[in-house]
Amino acid sequence: MNYPEQRKLFTMKEICHACGVSRTTLIRMEEDGFLKPYRVDPNTGYRYYDLSNVAAVGQYQRLQSVGLSRKEIADLYYERADSDKLLEGLRQKLNLLQRFLYEYELRHDKAKNYSFSYITLPSLTCYCAEITGSSFEELETKAYLAHEKCVEEGYRILGSEPLMAMFDDLRTCIDPFASAGKITACIPVISDSENDPNLRVVPACEAVSILGFGEYTVIIELWTRLFAEIEKRGLEPAGPARLITLIAPYTGDHYRPDDYCYVCVVPIKEHEE
């Protein structure tokens, strides 16, 4: 760009007013290596900014508005990071936001009781405990105890991912109280360990899912509807099924049973929509 011979310089107060940011925010941008004042008076320490600095702050605000961290913003703006790794991180954030939007839209309009969808789930490391029970309430209690033990043993919970139950035998989904059925309670955790017997890596997958609300008894109907849809569309399951509990008693004492929210998920082989 051809800049004018003499640039107009702005004080910190002026740039804060123009950009709607605080002095602390500008200093933080400087500390993060994002913003460099056009000139700093060596005698007074006063900072002076040009129009390029104003534009840079605008870019910072734009990137911040889409959920990037301070480090991600600086790395992206100055192309200091591995672009493939950064893009993958952004895709994961977008996927997480899409899944939350999918859930919240249904919560907002409860008249729409079921929602079938193709989804992509990320790879997770989970603290796992096999449980059995003769009722949903008993399974709930045992899942709570597994969650409690996970915390007690010092694992770091991955709060961005909800708890889930995994069914290695798909038939167990329809009849969770079958004596031979195996249900695995899975708590997503943050861990680099490869040899911990309590941990299981659940791979990323393409899947079909159905999301619904209601008391525990609705779960059987959700699985029935999902498997019927899988058969109707000629899809082929490709891994253990998952019951993801988005809203359940452990997520807050203020939720009523008819507010519970579940996603039933079955991984599938590649499909064409």
C-alpha positions as a printed Julia matrix, in Angstrom:
273×3 Matrix{Float64}:
   0.0     0.0    0.0
   1.21    3.52  -0.74
   1.04    5.28   2.59
   0.94    9.1    2.77
   4.27   10.77   3.42
   3.18   11.81   6.9
   0.94    9.42   8.81
  -1.54   10.57  11.37
  -0.64    9.01  14.73
  -3.16    8.34  17.48
  -2.77    8.15  21.24
  -3.78    5.09  23.19
  -6.89    6.92  24.36
  -7.9     7.66  20.76
  -7.36    4.15  19.48
  -9.23    2.68  22.48
 -12.18    4.95  21.69
 -12.1     4.2   17.96
 -11.91    0.45  18.44
 -14.05    0.12  21.55
 -11.34   -1.64  23.58
  -9.7    -0.97  26.92
  -6.11    0.04  27.6
  -5.62   -3.35  29.22
  -6.73   -5.11  26.03
  -4.26   -3.13  23.91
  -1.4    -3.94  26.29
  -2.42   -7.6   26.27
  -2.35   -7.64  22.45
   1.15   -6.22  22.62
   2.26   -8.81  25.19
   0.88  -11.58  22.97
   3.02  -10.36  20.08
  -0.03   -9.36  18.07
   0.08   -5.56  18.13
   3.16   -3.36  17.87
   2.63    0.4   18.3
   3.9     2.47  15.38
   6.07    4.43  17.8
   6.88    4.44  21.5
   8.31    7.67  22.95
  11.63    6.67  24.56
  11.36    9.41  27.18
   7.74    9.1   28.29
   6.88    5.54  27.23
   3.73    6.86  25.54
   2.51    4.7   22.7
   1.35    6.05  19.36
  -0.59    4.1   16.77
  -1.27    4.49  13.06
  -4.25    3.44  10.95
  -2.66    0.03  10.29
  -2.77   -0.59  14.05
  -6.46    0.36  14.05
  -7.11   -2.14  11.24
  -5.11   -4.84  13.06
  -7.24   -4.41  16.17
 -10.31   -4.82  13.96
  -8.9    -8.08  12.61
  -8.24   -9.23  16.18
 -11.85   -8.52  17.13
 -13.1   -10.39  14.04
 -11.05  -13.49  14.84
 -12.01  -13.27  18.52
 -15.7   -13.17  17.56
 -15.45  -16.65  15.99
 -14.05  -18.14  19.19
 -10.28  -18.18  18.6
  -7.98  -17.95  21.62
  -5.46  -15.14  22.03
  -2.6   -17.39  20.9
  -4.58  -18.73  17.93
  -5.36  -15.19  16.81
  -1.71  -14.11  16.84
  -0.54  -17.35  15.18
  -3.17  -17.12  12.44
  -2.69  -13.4   11.77
   1.09  -13.69  11.39
   1.01  -17.23   9.92
   3.23  -18.53  12.71
   1.46  -21.86  13.22
   1.1   -25.1   11.3
  -1.85  -24.21   9.09
  -3.05  -27.82   8.76
  -3.1   -28.24  12.55
  -4.82  -24.9   13.04
  -7.47  -25.7   10.44
  -8.17  -29.06  12.05
  -8.64  -27.34  15.41
 -11.07  -24.88  13.83
 -13.01  -27.72  12.2
 -13.32  -29.44  15.57
 -14.64  -26.23  17.14
 -17.14  -25.83  14.33
 -18.27  -29.42  14.73
 -18.73  -28.89  18.47
 -20.78  -25.73  17.86
 -22.93  -27.49  15.25
 -23.64  -30.33  17.68
 -24.59  -27.86  20.42
 -26.84  -25.92  18.02
 -28.47  -29.19  16.98
 -29.25  -29.97  20.63
 -30.37  -26.48  21.61
 -32.77  -26.11  18.67
 -34.53  -29.26  19.78
 -34.61  -28.1   23.4
 -36.16  -24.83  22.22
 -38.91  -26.59  20.25
 -39.89  -29.64  22.26
 -42.84  -30.32  20.0
 -40.25  -31.77  17.62
 -39.56  -34.87  19.64
 -37.05  -36.64  17.4
 -34.34  -35.48  15.05
 -32.41  -37.85  12.76
 -29.03  -36.69  11.46
 -25.68  -37.64   9.98
 -22.92  -36.46  12.31
 -19.15  -36.62  12.74
 -17.85  -37.46  16.21
 -14.28  -36.74  17.37
 -11.84  -39.25  18.8
 -12.06  -39.4   22.6
 -10.13  -40.97  25.42
 -12.6   -42.25  28.01
 -12.45  -43.59  31.52
 -14.54  -46.76  31.22
 -16.44  -48.97  33.64
 -18.64  -51.93  32.73
 -22.04  -51.77  34.39
 -25.21  -53.83  34.5
 -28.61  -53.16  36.0
 -32.23  -54.24  36.0
 -33.64  -50.72  35.51
 -32.66  -47.37  34.04
 -32.49  -45.96  37.55
 -29.97  -48.61  38.61
 -27.87  -47.97  35.51
 -28.01  -44.26  36.28
 -26.76  -44.84  39.82
 -23.9   -47.05  38.65
 -22.92  -44.55  35.97
 -22.89  -41.83  38.64
 -20.61  -43.97  40.83
 -18.26  -44.55  37.89
 -18.13  -40.79  37.29
 -17.45  -40.23  40.98
 -14.63  -42.8   40.99
 -13.1   -41.22  37.9
 -12.79  -37.9   39.74
 -11.61  -39.62  42.95
  -8.78  -41.36  41.08
  -7.46  -38.07  39.75
  -8.45  -38.11  36.09
  -9.04  -34.78  34.35
 -12.58  -34.63  32.97
 -13.02  -33.32  29.42
 -15.9   -30.97  30.12
 -16.59  -30.17  26.47
 -17.81  -33.73  25.83
 -20.79  -35.3   27.64
 -20.78  -38.7   29.3
 -22.02  -41.66  27.32
 -22.81  -45.36  27.45
 -21.31  -47.66  24.85
 -22.87  -50.86  23.52
 -20.47  -53.28  21.85
 -23.45  -55.55  21.12
 -25.99  -53.5   19.16
 -28.83  -55.75  20.32
 -28.21  -54.52  23.86
 -29.44  -51.06  22.85
 -32.97  -52.34  22.38
 -32.83  -54.55  25.49
 -30.36  -52.86  27.89
 -31.3   -55.17  30.75
 -30.46  -58.39  28.94
 -28.39  -60.57  31.25
 -25.73  -61.11  28.6
 -25.63  -57.49  27.53
 -22.57  -55.38  28.25
 -22.91  -51.63  28.81
 -19.77  -49.54  29.23
 -20.04  -46.23  31.05
 -17.64  -43.79  29.36
 -16.39  -40.52  30.87
 -14.3   -38.44  28.41
 -10.99  -37.42  30.0
  -7.78  -35.61  29.13
  -4.93  -38.1   29.14
  -1.75  -38.96  27.24
  -1.47  -42.39  28.82
  -1.42  -45.37  26.46
  -1.21  -48.13  29.05
  -3.93  -47.24  31.56
  -6.35  -50.21  31.71
  -9.19  -47.91  32.78
  -8.93  -45.84  29.61
 -10.25  -46.6   26.15
  -9.7   -44.62  22.96
 -13.0   -44.2   21.15
 -12.1   -43.43  17.52
 -13.56  -40.61  15.47
 -16.36  -41.74  13.22
 -19.08  -40.88  10.77
 -22.39  -41.84  12.3
 -26.14  -41.56  12.22
 -27.94  -40.29  15.25
 -31.32  -39.51  16.68
 -31.83  -36.91  19.37
 -34.81  -36.82  21.69
 -36.2   -35.62  25.0
 -38.02  -37.31  27.81
 -37.78  -39.7   30.71
 -35.6   -42.8   30.46
 -38.38  -44.86  28.93
 -38.09  -42.87  25.69
 -34.59  -44.28  25.07
 -35.93  -47.63  23.84
 -38.16  -45.82  21.36
 -35.22  -43.72  20.18
 -33.13  -46.82  19.46
 -36.05  -48.51  17.71
 -36.6   -45.49  15.47
 -32.87  -45.16  14.75
 -32.38  -48.81  13.74
 -35.5   -48.63  11.58
 -34.06  -45.59   9.81
 -30.71  -47.33   9.35
 -32.42  -50.3    7.72
 -34.63  -48.04   5.59
 -31.61  -46.18   4.22
 -29.56  -49.33   3.67
 -26.77  -48.22   5.98
 -24.25  -50.57   7.55
 -23.22  -50.18  11.23
 -19.47  -49.98  11.72
 -18.79  -49.98  15.43
 -20.19  -49.87  18.96
 -23.34  -47.81  19.45
 -23.28  -44.86  21.87
 -25.92  -43.28  24.08
 -24.76  -39.72  24.73
 -26.47  -38.12  27.73
 -26.59  -34.4   26.99
 -29.0   -33.57  29.81
 -29.26  -36.0   32.71
 -29.49  -35.8   36.51
 -25.73  -35.32  36.92
 -25.79  -32.21  34.68
 -27.9   -30.23  37.13
 -30.38  -30.85  39.92
 -32.84  -28.38  38.39
 -33.59  -30.57  35.36
 -36.85  -32.52  35.45
 -37.01  -36.07  34.03
 -39.03  -34.88  31.03
 -36.19  -32.44  30.22
 -33.55  -35.17  29.89
 -31.92  -35.15  26.48
 -30.16  -38.04  24.73
 -28.42  -38.72  21.45
 -28.42  -42.31  20.24
 -25.53  -42.83  17.83
 -24.51  -45.69  15.54
 -21.23  -45.42  13.55
 -21.7   -46.33   9.9
 -19.59  -47.06   6.88
 -19.21  -44.26   4.33
 -22.48  -43.14   2.82
 -23.7   -40.88   0.06
 -26.48  -38.49   1.03
